[in-house]
Amino acid sequence: MQSKGVVRFFLIALTIVCLYQYLLVIPTNNIESDARAYADECAGKNPKLGWQGCYAQYLDSLSTETVFEIPLIKKFTYADLKKSQLAMGLDLKGGMSVLLQVDLQDFLKSLSGNSSDPDFRQSA
C-alpha cells in the first residue's frame, strides 16, 4: 500500500514539472514566431541589417520586458523564459542525421593484427 503512495507522489510531481515546462515553451514559441514575421518584414526594408539581424533585434528588445506572467507568482521576460525552459537538442529539433559504414575487409585485417598470411589476405 505504501509503495502506491510513493508512485502516486512521483507521478503527480512529474506531471506538475512537465506542465510547468510546457507552460514556458508556449509563450517562447509565440514570441519567436512573431520575431520571424518581424524579420521577414524588416529584412525587405533594411537589407543592410539582414533577416538574422532583424530577428535578433526583435528578441533583444523583449529581453527586459515582461512577456509572460503567472498571476501572483512570477513575471517572465523573454530571457527568463529561454533560461528556464528545457533545451531541445538536435535530435528533438530534427536537425541531425548520422550514417556509419564499416569496411569489412579493413575490419577483418585489423582484427587479425594485420596478418601477412597469404591465404588470409586472399580470402579477405
N, C-alpha and C positions, 0 to 999 in steps of 0.2 A: 504494500500500500504506500509506503513512504517513497519508493522509487518513482511511482506515478506522479507524486507531487514535485519531485525534482525535475522530471522530464517536462511536466507542465510549466514549471517556472522558467526553464531554459527555452521552451517553445514560445512563451509569451515574451520573454526578453529579446529573443532573436527576431520575433515579429516586430516589436517596437523599434529595434535598431534598423531593420530593413525599411520600415515605413518612414523613419526619420531620414535615412539616406535618400530614399526616393523623393521625399518632400524637398530635399535640397537640389536634386537633379532637375526637377521640372522648371523652376524659375531660371536656372542657369541655362538650360536649353532654349527657353524663350528669349532670354537676353542675347544669346549667341545667334539665334535666328534673326532677331532684329538687327544685330550688328552686321550680319551677312547682307540683309536687304539694304541697310545704310551704305555699306561698302560698294554694293552694286551701283547704287545711285551716285555716290560720291566719286567713284573712280572715273565715271564718264565726265564729270565736271572738273575734276582735278587730276589729270593723268600724271602730273609730276609726283603726287603723293602715292598713287597706285592703290590697288584693291587692298593689299595687306596693310598698308599704312592707314587707310580709312577704317578698316576693321579694327586695328589696334587702337586707333584714336577713339573710336566709339566705346570700346571696352575700357580704356583708360579713363574716359570721362565718367564712367559709372563706378570706378573702383573705390570712391569715397562716399558715394550717395547710397542711401538706404533703398534697396531694390526689392526686399522681401522682409516680411515681419511675421513672427508668430506672436499674436497678441499676448501681452503681459509676460512674455518670456524673453524674447530676443529679437533684435533687428539685425539684418544682414546687409552688407554691401556685396557687390559682385565679387570682390577679392575674398571676402569671408566665405562666400558660397563655394568658390573654387577650392579654397584651402580645406573646407570642412567635408566636402564630398569625397567618396572613394575615387581613386584614379582608375580609369579603364585602360588596360594595356592594349597592345596592338591586336591581340587575339580577340578581344571583345569589340574592338572597333572594326575588325575585318581588314586590317592593313598589312598582313604579313602571310607569306606562304613559303614553305621551305621544301625542297626535294633533295633527298640524299641518295646517291647512287654509288655502288661499290663495284670496283673492277675485280671480278672473281679470280682472274689469273694472278694479278698482283697480290691479292689477299692470300691465295694458296702459297705463293712463293714466300711471302713474309712469314706465314705460319711454319713453313719448313725451314726457316732460318736461312733463306736464300740458298737452298741446296744446289750443288753443282752436279748432281747425279743426272746423267743424260736421259735416262728413262723417265725420271720425274719431269724434267724440262719438256720432253716431248709430249707427255700426257697432259701437261698443263697447257 
